[in-house]
């Protein structure tokens, strides 16, 4: 089996490239990144990357995902004890006294869901990220800590998605059960049977709402199913994008052009941020960004609606690029993906919006039935991005 050993620089390039691809931006904090990866390299552990084609068909791969995206406003107002603040367990204990058997979760708690899944499925051969973001490297670190390899793929199609059901594994009818749902409160549940991927999403979202806005999914997939149901080489893709941006900046070249070349994407708009809205509700973050055109786009405007990640857009009020094609907003000066937060979408910020062709599995008949604008309630057709910008 061929594996590639990753350096710390590779992982930081993944952070940059993953943020470009994620459809919601967001760069990992460098200090937090160093704190996460330095202990692994200092211990002499190897971070290795393996193509899905290289793994045995009967092997088991573990996939972790965070479920959430914004505190439920009503839940916070009604149940302030759910807000994950320091000292929350003492606060809860004073109002709702714990029984003697209560176990306050420690940092080792993250091992518990995996141990339970191992009991149900067997020892994992490797780990893989659920989606492609600027923090996908964390699954590589987890793999190194466990002496396993990291799979060069993701289940969302070189992008991030707001719902577990929007997985390319769903597009190939892959099973999701059994899966483990855990929370930072020390809760753990095993789900052995659900109606569908969408039902699994709805169940987990309910748990997230009652856990303060988020919970964690630990799931598995067999090697043979993984090969057919994921998008291959997306970790390498994110590393290549990050490296291209870094080298462009070192050579005083345009990092956005470097990102476009590395992603094989399309520039669909350029302008300045004119407005931004955001609401945390239902354990999602919802809102719109408003961009006024500059340069060749002067006199035009672009609106982007997001549910955690960018989903649909309107050019001058008319339907434009939409999911499952990824829509990414980049800082014009740095080429970095900017996050769907008020802190990043500041008025007047110069941005460039790029779009990519959706991963092939999303453009299958079943893929488009699962992931399209109508999934989010928009009565607008899906038109491939390349047809809109040609």
JOFENSUL-V824904 format. One record per residue. N is the residue number from 0. RES is the residue in one small letter. SS is DSSP state (~ for helix, > for strand, _ for the rest). PHI is phi in whole degrees, 0 to 359 (none if undefined). Layout:
BEGIN
{{N	RES	SS	PHI} {N	RES	SS	PHI}}
END
This chain:
BEGIN
{{0	x	_	none} {1	x	_	269} {2	x	_	232} {3	x	>	247} {4	x	>	273} {5	x	_	266} {6	x	_	265} {7	x	~	297} {8	x	~	295} {9	x	~	300} {10	x	~	293} {11	x	~	290} {12	x	~	299} {13	x	~	297} {14	x	~	301} {15	x	~	293} {16	x	~	293} {17	x	~	295} {18	x	~	291} {19	x	~	293} {20	x	~	278} {21	x	_	292} {22	x	_	68} {23	x	_	219} {24	x	_	67} {25	x	_	98} {26	x	_	268} {27	x	_	295} {28	x	_	296} {29	x	~	297} {30	x	~	296} {31	x	~	293} {32	x	~	299} {33	x	~	301} {34	x	~	297} {35	x	~	279} {36	x	~	265} {37	x	~	301} {38	x	~	301} {39	x	~	292} {40	x	~	289} {41	x	~	294} {42	x	_	276} {43	x	_	79} {44	x	_	284} {45	x	_	257} {46	x	_	260} {47	x	>	243} {48	x	>	238} {49	x	>	230} {50	x	_	291} {51	x	~	304} {52	x	~	296} {53	x	~	271} {54	x	_	269} {55	x	_	296} {56	x	_	298} {57	x	_	267} {58	x	_	286} {59	x	>	244} {60	x	>	242} {61	x	>	267} {62	x	>	231} {63	x	>	248} {64	x	>	213} {65	x	>	267} {66	x	>	251} {67	x	>	150} {68	x	_	174} {69	x	_	170} {70	x	_	294} {71	x	_	291} {72	x	~	304} {73	x	~	296} {74	x	~	294} {75	x	~	295} {76	x	~	291} {77	x	~	278} {78	x	_	229} {79	x	~	300} {80	x	~	294} {81	x	~	281} {82	x	_	293} {83	x	_	284} {84	x	_	261} {85	x	_	297} {86	x	_	83} {87	x	~	296} {88	x	~	293} {89	x	~	294} {90	x	~	297} {91	x	~	294} {92	x	~	299} {93	x	~	290} {94	x	~	267} {95	x	_	235} {96	x	_	308} {97	x	_	288} {98	x	_	283} {99	x	_	298} {100	x	_	275} {101	x	_	298} {102	x	_	245} {103	x	_	284} {104	x	_	296} {105	x	_	251} {106	x	~	304} {107	x	~	285} {108	x	~	302} {109	x	~	295} {110	x	~	282} {111	x	~	296} {112	x	~	301} {113	x	~	294} {114	x	~	299} {115	x	~	292} {116	x	~	293} {117	x	~	299} {118	x	~	299} {119	x	~	271} {120	x	~	240} {121	x	_	110} {122	x	_	292} {123	x	_	286} {124	x	_	278} {125	x	>	200} {126	x	>	238} {127	x	>	209} {128	x	>	284} {129	x	_	290} {130	x	_	223} {131	x	_	258} {132	x	_	219} {133	x	_	284} {134	x	_	241} {135	x	_	299} {136	x	~	300} {137	x	~	298} {138	x	~	291} {139	x	~	293} {140	x	~	295} {141	x	~	300} {142	x	~	299} {143	x	~	298} {144	x	~	298} {145	x	_	264} {146	x	_	72} {147	x	_	245} {148	x	>	263} {149	x	>	245} {150	x	>	273} {151	x	_	278} {152	x	>	190} {153	x	>	210} {154	x	_	256} {155	x	_	245} {156	x	_	87} {157	x	_	40} {158	x	_	197} {159	x	_	251} {160	x	_	224} {161	x	_	276} {162	x	_	228} {163	x	_	300} {164	x	_	297} {165	x	_	273} {166	x	_	246} {167	x	~	296} {168	x	~	296} {169	x	~	296} {170	x	~	293} {171	x	_	248} {172	x	_	65} {173	x	_	292} {174	x	_	289} {175	x	_	253} {176	x	_	268} {177	x	_	283} {178	x	>	224} {179	x	>	246} {180	x	>	243} {181	x	>	227} {182	x	_	229} {183	x	_	286} {184	x	_	272} {185	x	_	95} {186	x	_	276} {187	x	>	214} {188	x	>	227} {189	x	>	252} {190	x	>	251} {191	x	_	262} {192	x	_	208} {193	x	_	221} {194	x	_	292} {195	x	_	196} {196	x	~	298} {197	x	~	293} {198	x	~	295} {199	x	~	299} {200	x	~	301} {201	x	~	297} {202	x	~	297} {203	x	~	296} {204	x	~	294} {205	x	~	297} {206	x	~	296} {207	x	~	301} {208	x	~	300} {209	x	_	269} {210	x	_	245} {211	x	_	102} {212	x	_	122} {213	x	>	203} {214	x	>	211} {215	x	>	236} {216	x	>	251} {217	x	>	239} {218	x	>	230} {219	x	>	219} {220	x	>	209} {221	x	>	280} {222	x	~	306} {223	x	~	296} {224	x	~	287} {225	x	~	301} {226	x	~	302} {227	x	~	270} {228	x	~	246} {229	x	_	233} {230	x	>	264} {231	x	>	282} {232	x	_	63} {233	x	~	278} {234	x	~	293} {235	x	~	301} {236	x	~	300} {237	x	~	294} {238	x	~	296} {239	x	~	299} {240	x	~	294} {241	x	~	299} {242	x	~	294} {243	x	~	298} {244	x	~	294} {245	x	~	298} {246	x	~	292} {247	x	~	298} {248	x	~	291} {249	x	~	296} {250	x	_	258} {251	x	_	59} {252	x	_	253} {253	x	_	288} {254	x	~	291} {255	x	~	292} {256	x	~	298} {257	x	~	296} {258	x	~	295} {259	x	~	299} {260	x	~	295} {261	x	~	289} {262	x	~	273} {263	x	_	58} {264	x	_	265} {265	x	>	239} {266	x	>	279} {267	x	>	252} {268	x	>	192} {269	x	>	214} {270	x	>	177} {271	x	>	239} {272	x	>	294} {273	x	>	252} {274	x	>	186} {275	x	>	201} {276	x	_	235} {277	x	_	206} {278	x	>	220} {279	x	>	267} {280	x	>	207} {281	x	_	68} {282	x	_	63} {283	x	>	229} {284	x	>	251} {285	x	>	240} {286	x	>	164} {287	x	>	223} {288	x	>	245} {289	x	>	237} {290	x	>	232} {291	x	>	265} {292	x	>	290} {293	x	_	227} {294	x	~	59} {295	x	~	294} {296	x	~	255} {297	x	_	301} {298	x	_	91} {299	x	_	242} {300	x	>	221} {301	x	>	232} {302	x	>	244} {303	x	>	233} {304	x	>	261} {305	x	>	232} {306	x	>	236} {307	x	_	65} {308	x	_	250} {309	x	>	296} {310	x	>	239} {311	x	>	223} {312	x	>	220} {313	x	>	227} {314	x	>	259} {315	x	_	52} {316	x	_	83} {317	x	>	251} {318	x	>	309} {319	x	>	228} {320	x	>	297} {321	x	>	216} {322	x	_	300} {323	x	_	274} {324	x	_	297} {325	x	_	291} {326	x	>	244} {327	x	>	234} {328	x	>	255} {329	x	>	244} {330	x	>	291} {331	x	_	296} {332	x	_	277} {333	x	_	257} {334	x	_	81} {335	x	_	284} {336	x	>	289} {337	x	_	258} {338	x	_	280} {339	x	_	280} {340	x	_	222} {341	x	_	298} {342	x	_	294} {343	x	_	269} {344	x	_	269} {345	x	_	277} {346	x	_	303} {347	x	_	91} {348	x	_	297} {349	x	>	276} {350	x	>	225} {351	x	>	233} {352	x	>	253} {353	x	>	238} {354	x	>	231} {355	x	_	235} {356	x	_	294} {357	x	_	298} {358	x	_	303} {359	x	~	308} {360	x	~	296} {361	x	~	285} {362	x	~	263} {363	x	_	282} {364	x	~	301} {365	x	~	289} {366	x	~	302} {367	x	~	286} {368	x	~	289} {369	x	~	279} {370	x	_	237} {371	x	_	197} {372	x	~	302} {373	x	~	295} {374	x	~	303} {375	x	~	258} {376	x	_	92} {377	x	_	261} {378	x	_	275} {379	x	_	219} {380	x	_	285} {381	x	_	271} {382	x	_	239} {383	x	_	308} {384	x	~	304} {385	x	~	295} {386	x	~	282} {387	x	~	277} {388	x	_	249} {389	x	_	290}}
END
